[in-house]
């Protein structure tokens, strides 16, 4: 069983919540906005670290960068509606800094929530979403 920690990075502060419920995690994820809250991680020693950054609005849609880390290995969640040939970069906020991220690695809310919920429930990355 995974002992989860939820790490919430706000300007100048890190809050760590041990053994959060899914409802608490979702409540925090719903607040990721690229301004007041732009970086949240769900982690355990066994499963690794799933991080979301951004939440900035682009053309009326909030976009999130979701990345997974474990022992030097990392994967990013891929946006299924953006082709590999699309090299456009979009600036989102990561730890209070504007960062250019390839559009294909910026997902919408439903994809971000789906990845986090599955990770929380299983300790694994989703099988029906693309990671690279």
Secondary structure, DSSP 8 states (H G I E B T S, - for coil): ----EEEEEETTEEEEEES--HHHHHHHHTT--SSS--EEEEEETTTEEEEEEEEEEETTEEEEEEEEEETTEEEEB--TTS-TT---EEEEEETTEEEEEEGGGEE-HHHHHHHHHHHHHHSS--SSS-B-
